[in-house]
């Protein structure tokens, strides 16, 4: 015969079972909603990353070297003067410049690669300016494997020529310096060209300093900075961004 306690326990089970089931279903519903929310959030993050990557690649493609026509004019002039050796050098530098430009697609590349790329540009400008162009470049050795947004150096150097040195009469000076401070990479590009103004330097429709600022923000947000100082003695642009190393290159680097 069923005892009173047993009967009470059965009644309690019949009463509590639906409640416990409802609670379990509620938790399951909340858990499923949470999973859906996380999946939607991940989709939003992926879409945002894809959008940023598309914007970044678009900005990279907007960088069309200003010196292309000048380079072709230099090559044409060398050909007319039958200066064969210099003509060959100009064509080789021009070829290497374009090869890198249309090959670079990564958001960050080794600094040594960016310097090498920009050197092709400087080689061509040296042919244009001759002995009156003096270039000084400083880079701490450990920074050679640090990562840098592509075309940053080349764009700054290109701006120095376009807005200053091309208008300069007499000796044209260009100083380039990379250095490390508090885990931040600093790049300074200074010239003694004619004084410009910030609006004329940055109104290139995304092709000059404005382009650099946008790309740095897409990758580093507010951790990257760009400053420009221009006066009668020339122009100096300083860019900084967080130090990032290529792990493979860092492991392969000699002690």
C-alpha positions as CSV (number, residue, x, y, z in Angstrom):
1,X,0.0,0.0,0.0
2,X,1.3,3.4,-0.9
3,X,2.3,5.5,2.0
4,X,1.3,9.1,2.6
5,X,4.9,10.2,2.0
6,X,5.2,8.3,-1.2
7,X,1.8,9.6,-2.4
8,X,3.0,13.2,-1.6
9,X,6.2,12.6,-3.5
10,X,4.4,11.4,-6.6
11,X,2.1,14.5,-6.5
12,X,5.1,16.8,-6.1
13,X,6.8,15.1,-9.1
14,X,3.7,15.5,-11.2
15,X,3.5,19.2,-10.2
16,X,7.3,20.0,-10.5
17,X,8.0,18.0,-13.7
18,X,6.1,20.4,-16.0
19,X,7.7,23.4,-14.2
20,X,11.2,21.9,-14.5
21,X,10.5,21.1,-18.1
22,X,9.4,24.6,-18.8
23,X,12.5,26.0,-17.1
24,X,14.7,23.7,-19.1
25,X,12.9,24.8,-22.3
26,X,13.4,28.4,-21.3
27,X,17.1,27.9,-20.7
28,X,17.4,26.0,-24.0
29,X,15.6,28.9,-25.8
30,X,17.9,31.5,-24.2
31,X,20.9,29.4,-25.1
32,X,19.8,29.1,-28.7
33,X,19.2,32.8,-28.9
34,X,22.6,33.4,-27.4
35,X,24.2,31.1,-30.1
36,X,22.3,32.9,-32.8
37,X,23.4,36.3,-31.4
38,X,27.0,35.1,-31.4
39,X,26.8,33.8,-34.9
40,X,25.2,37.1,-36.1
41,X,28.0,39.0,-34.3
42,X,30.6,36.8,-35.9
43,X,29.0,37.4,-39.3
44,X,29.0,41.2,-38.6
45,X,32.7,41.0,-37.7
46,X,33.5,39.1,-40.8
47,X,31.6,41.5,-43.0
48,X,33.2,44.4,-41.3
49,X,36.7,42.9,-41.8
50,X,35.8,42.1,-45.4
51,X,34.7,45.7,-45.9
52,X,37.8,47.1,-44.3
53,X,40.0,44.9,-46.4
54,X,38.1,46.0,-49.5
55,X,38.5,49.7,-48.5
56,X,42.2,49.1,-47.7
57,X,42.8,47.4,-51.1
58,X,40.9,50.2,-52.8
59,X,43.1,52.8,-51.1
60,X,46.2,50.9,-52.2
61,X,45.1,50.8,-55.8
62,X,44.5,54.6,-55.7
63,X,48.2,55.2,-55.3
64,X,49.2,56.0,-58.8
65,X,52.8,57.3,-58.9
66,X,52.9,60.9,-59.8
67,X,56.3,60.6,-61.4
68,X,55.2,58.2,-64.2
69,X,55.0,61.0,-66.8
70,X,58.2,62.6,-65.5
71,X,59.9,59.2,-65.7
72,X,58.8,58.7,-69.3
73,X,60.1,62.2,-70.1
74,X,63.5,61.3,-68.5
75,X,63.7,58.1,-70.5
76,X,62.7,59.9,-73.7
77,X,65.3,62.6,-73.0
78,X,68.1,60.1,-72.4
79,X,67.2,58.3,-75.6
80,X,67.4,61.5,-77.6
81,X,70.8,62.3,-76.1
82,X,72.0,58.8,-76.8
83,X,73.0,58.4,-73.1
84,X,72.6,54.6,-73.4
85,X,73.9,53.6,-70.0
86,X,71.7,56.0,-68.1
87,X,68.7,55.0,-70.3
88,X,69.2,51.4,-69.4
89,X,69.4,52.2,-65.7
90,X,66.2,54.3,-65.9
91,X,64.4,51.5,-67.6
92,X,65.6,48.9,-65.1
93,X,64.5,51.0,-62.2
94,X,61.2,51.8,-63.8
95,X,60.6,48.1,-64.4
96,X,61.4,47.1,-60.8
97,X,59.2,49.9,-59.5
98,X,56.1,48.8,-61.5
99,X,56.8,45.1,-60.7
100,X,56.6,45.8,-57.0
101,X,53.7,48.2,-57.2
102,X,51.3,45.8,-58.9
103,X,52.6,42.8,-56.9
104,X,52.1,44.2,-53.4
105,X,48.8,43.2,-52.0
106,X,49.5,42.5,-48.3
107,X,48.3,45.0,-45.7
108,X,51.8,45.0,-44.1
109,X,55.2,44.2,-45.7
110,X,58.8,44.1,-44.3
111,X,60.4,47.5,-44.0
112,X,63.4,46.3,-46.0
113,X,61.1,45.6,-48.9
114,X,59.4,49.0,-48.7
115,X,62.8,50.7,-48.7
116,X,64.0,48.6,-51.7
117,X,60.9,49.6,-53.6
118,X,61.3,53.3,-52.8
119,X,64.9,53.1,-53.8
120,X,63.8,52.3,-57.4
121,X,61.8,55.6,-57.3
122,X,64.8,57.5,-55.9
123,X,67.1,56.0,-58.6
124,X,64.8,57.5,-61.2
125,X,64.7,60.9,-59.4
126,X,68.5,60.9,-59.2
127,X,68.6,60.6,-63.0
128,X,66.3,63.6,-63.2
129,X,68.0,65.8,-60.7
130,X,71.6,64.8,-61.2
131,X,74.3,65.8,-58.7
132,X,72.1,68.5,-57.1
133,X,70.0,65.8,-55.3
134,X,71.3,64.7,-52.0
135,X,69.6,61.8,-50.2
136,X,70.3,60.7,-46.6
137,X,68.5,57.6,-45.2
138,X,68.8,56.3,-41.7
139,X,67.2,53.0,-40.4
140,X,68.1,51.1,-37.3
141,X,69.0,47.5,-38.2
142,X,66.4,45.7,-36.1
143,X,63.7,47.6,-37.9
144,X,64.5,46.0,-41.3
145,X,62.2,43.1,-40.5
146,X,59.5,45.2,-38.9
147,X,56.3,45.4,-40.8
148,X,55.1,48.6,-42.5
149,X,52.0,49.5,-44.6
150,X,53.1,49.3,-48.2
151,X,53.7,52.6,-50.1
152,X,53.9,54.6,-46.9
153,X,57.6,55.6,-47.5
154,X,57.2,55.9,-51.2
155,X,54.1,58.2,-50.9
156,X,55.9,60.5,-48.4
157,X,59.0,60.7,-50.7
158,X,56.8,61.3,-53.7
159,X,55.1,64.2,-51.9
160,X,58.5,65.7,-51.0
161,X,59.3,65.8,-54.7
162,X,55.9,66.9,-56.0
163,X,55.2,69.6,-53.4
164,X,58.7,70.8,-52.7
165,X,61.9,69.6,-54.4
166,X,60.6,69.8,-58.0
167,X,60.2,73.6,-57.4
168,X,63.5,73.9,-55.7
169,X,66.4,75.8,-57.4
170,X,69.8,74.6,-56.4
171,X,70.7,71.8,-54.0
172,X,67.7,69.5,-53.2
173,X,68.0,67.7,-49.9
174,X,65.9,64.7,-48.8
175,X,66.3,63.2,-45.3
176,X,64.6,59.9,-44.4
177,X,64.8,58.4,-40.9
178,X,63.3,55.3,-39.3
179,X,63.6,54.8,-35.6
180,X,62.0,52.9,-32.7
181,X,60.7,54.5,-29.5
182,X,58.5,52.8,-26.8
183,X,57.4,50.0,-29.2
184,X,56.4,52.5,-31.8
185,X,57.9,52.8,-35.3
186,X,58.6,56.4,-36.4
187,X,59.3,57.5,-39.9
188,X,60.4,61.1,-40.7
189,X,60.7,62.4,-44.2
190,X,62.1,66.0,-44.5
191,X,63.1,68.1,-47.5
192,X,64.3,71.6,-48.1
193,X,61.8,72.3,-50.9
194,X,59.7,75.4,-51.3
195,X,57.2,75.9,-48.5
196,X,53.8,74.4,-49.2
197,X,50.7,74.3,-47.1
198,X,48.8,71.3,-45.6
199,X,45.7,71.8,-47.7
200,X,47.7,71.6,-51.0
201,X,49.6,68.5,-49.8
202,X,46.5,66.6,-48.5
203,X,43.9,67.4,-51.1
204,X,45.0,64.7,-53.5
205,X,41.7,62.8,-53.4
206,X,43.2,60.0,-51.4
207,X,46.5,59.8,-53.3
208,X,48.7,61.6,-50.7
209,X,48.9,62.0,-47.0
210,X,45.1,61.6,-46.7
211,X,45.5,58.2,-48.2
212,X,48.2,57.3,-45.6
213,X,46.0,58.4,-42.8
214,X,43.0,56.4,-44.0
215,X,45.1,53.2,-44.4
216,X,46.8,53.6,-41.0
217,X,43.4,54.1,-39.3
218,X,41.9,51.0,-41.0
219,X,44.8,48.8,-39.7
220,X,45.8,50.5,-36.4
221,X,42.9,52.7,-35.5
222,X,44.0,55.6,-33.2
223,X,47.3,54.0,-32.4
224,X,48.9,55.5,-35.5
225,X,49.6,59.2,-36.0
226,X,50.7,61.5,-38.8
227,X,52.0,65.0,-38.3
228,X,53.3,67.6,-40.8
229,X,55.3,70.8,-40.3
230,X,56.0,73.1,-43.2
231,X,57.8,76.4,-43.3
232,X,60.2,78.5,-45.4
233,X,63.1,76.0,-44.8
234,X,61.1,73.0,-46.0
235,X,58.7,70.3,-44.9
236,X,58.9,67.5,-42.5
237,X,56.3,64.7,-42.2
238,X,56.3,62.2,-39.2
239,X,54.3,59.0,-39.2
240,X,54.2,56.5,-36.3
241,X,52.5,53.1,-35.9
242,X,52.8,50.2,-33.4
243,X,55.8,47.9,-33.8
244,X,54.8,44.6,-35.6
245,X,57.2,41.9,-36.6
246,X,56.9,39.2,-39.1
247,X,57.4,36.1,-36.9
248,X,59.0,34.0,-39.7
249,X,61.5,36.7,-40.5
250,X,62.2,37.3,-36.8
251,X,63.0,33.6,-36.2
252,X,65.2,33.5,-39.3
253,X,67.1,36.7,-38.4
254,X,70.7,36.2,-37.1
255,X,71.4,36.7,-33.4
